[in-house]
């Protein structure tokens, strides 16, 4: 059993699509707090970072987006965290 929501909020997909269109690519890599702020600013929906993770997980599960973590280790073996890469899947590109 996953912790994802049943119907994902497509407003998140709308924001990701707008970012992709702005940069002329099918992928973007905003941080989760930045994505939360943008969703609130442009759609009026306020959500926590954890809720954002649940909704993006549901968007991945349903085939709208692909999320790839971009973490890496430094020379001492410490984890360096970077924002995830979000790629629009063909279903999302057709919808957008």
Residue, then its C-alpha position, 0 to 999 in steps of 0.5 A: x500500500x502506498x501513501x499516495x492520494x487517490x486522485x492527484x491534483x492536476x494543478x501540480x501538473x499544470x505548473x510543471x507544464x508551464x515551467x517546461x513550456x517556459x524553458x522549451x523542454x519536457x523536463x524541469x527540476x524545481x525544488x519541492x518548496x519552490x513547487x509548493x510556492x508556485x502552486x500556491x501563487x498561480x492556483x491558490x492551492x496551499x499545500x505542505x511539502x509532504x502533500x506535494x510529495x504525495x501528489x507527485x507520487x500519484x502523478x508518477x503512479x498514473x503515468x503523468x510524470x517521471x521523477x528522478x532524484x539527482x542526489x550524489x555523494x561527495x569525495x568523503x561519501x556524504x550525500x549531497x541532495x539536489x532537487x529532483x528532475x521531473x519529466x513530462x510523460x507523453x500522456x501529460x504532453x498530449x494533455x498539456 
